[in-house]
Every structure is written in structure tokens, then in C-alpha cells.
Amino acid sequence: LGRDYAPMFWLAVKTDPFGMDGVGQIGANQYADFNSNSDIASRTNNTLGFKSRRFNGLSFDLAYSFKENGSNSQSGGNVQYQGENIYAGLGYAKVNQAIPAAGTNLNSNDELLNAAFIYSFDRFRVMAYAAQGKNKNFKTTTNLYTVGVDARIGPGRFKLAVSQLDSDVDARDRNKIGIGYDYELSKSTRLYADYGVAKQKNLSRNNAVAVGMRLAF
């Protein structure tokens, strides 16, 4: 038992050109307002998991997170295919026996289905991702759609991500665009410049810029 990435995470991170990092990332929106039993949706606590070996490009993950300190247990899985130029995946997560507590509102979903697709060309990749979150107590649904591009341009890498989230709760509707460029100084060091703009219905537009250097060990 331990803290580990949920099976749904692998589909999400692979189809975010920013790798779920920085101001341009699609980030937690990829989980379509899924209310994980952990403080961070990408990971779960007290998790027992199994990851299969890849056979003819196919693999699968299974995970069960036991309840802790009043939280509900969570189960999930995925099936992934990795070919020479194609990646595809289907994932699922569910908070078991989810009962709305005091103060719970329509913003939390207890079931998630996500799907991912990537096609790799010689110098760029195109990505598509969709997720649907459902709240069984309030009978509401949230849908998320994203497209992305990751391209080798000059001495670095260009990144673009566009996402749209539509909810039965209109006030939760939002969209985001992220754009960035990584200038590679070496295999382990790169300079980056990222920009993100996000808008939620009835709220102000948010803009963010980040410039810096990353060193990978």
C-alpha cells in the first residue's frame, strides 16, 4: 500500500503538451471536476495497484484506494495502446459509496471516464483528449474536450493546448488556452517561455506568463 498515480492520470498527462506543469498546462481541468478521495486527483493514498506488461502494444492498469480518515474508497483502471505512431487510451475512476456531506454542492463528480489519442508525425504530435465526470447524487454531468500540438521547431519545442469544459452547472463552464516554447540548451537543460489564458463563466479572464530554466536530473 502507498501513494501512487491513479490510472486515469496517465491518459491525462500524456495528452497535455505541457506535461501538467506550468501556467500553460490543462491541468486538473482534465478530470472534469472529478472529486478524488485524495487531496490531489492525480494520486491516491493507501493504494493497491497492478500494472501489466505490454503485449502487442496493449497494457492495462488497475488500482484500488482504501478509505482513510472518513474519505471514501476509490477504484479505477485503464487500457492503453502504444504503437509506432499511435497512442490511445481509455480510463475510468469511481469514488465508491460517495454520499454528499454537509456543504457538498454540484461542483464535485464521483465518476470519471476519460479517453486519449496521440498521432506522431516526424517532427510533431497531435493530441486529443476527452473526459466526462458524473455526479450520481445530483444527476449532473461535466464534459471536457482538449486538443494539443507538440512540435519540434528550430532548436526547441513548440507547445499548444486548447481546452473547453461544459457542465450542467452553467457557472462551472470554462476554457483555457496554453502556448509555449522550450529552447533546449542540452539534453537535460532548457529555457522555457509559457503563456496561459483561462476564462470561467461569469468571472474575469485570467492571464499568466512564466519564463525560466529547467534542469532535469
Salt bridges, closest charged atoms under 4 A:
ASP21 OD2 - ARG214 NH2 3.07
ASP33 OD1 - ARG172 NH2 3.21
ASP33 OD1 - ARG174 NH2 2.69
ASP39 OD1 - ARG3 NH2 3.48
ASP61 OD2 - LYS51 NZ 3.31
ASP150 OD2 - ARG125 NH2 2.78
ASP150 OD2 - ARG157 NH1 2.91
ASP182 OD2 - ARG157 NH2 3.14
ASP182 OD1 - LYS159 NZ 2.92
ASP182 OD2 - ARG190 NE 3.04
GLU184 OE2 - ARG152 NH1 2.82
ASP194 OD1 - LYS159 NZ 3.13
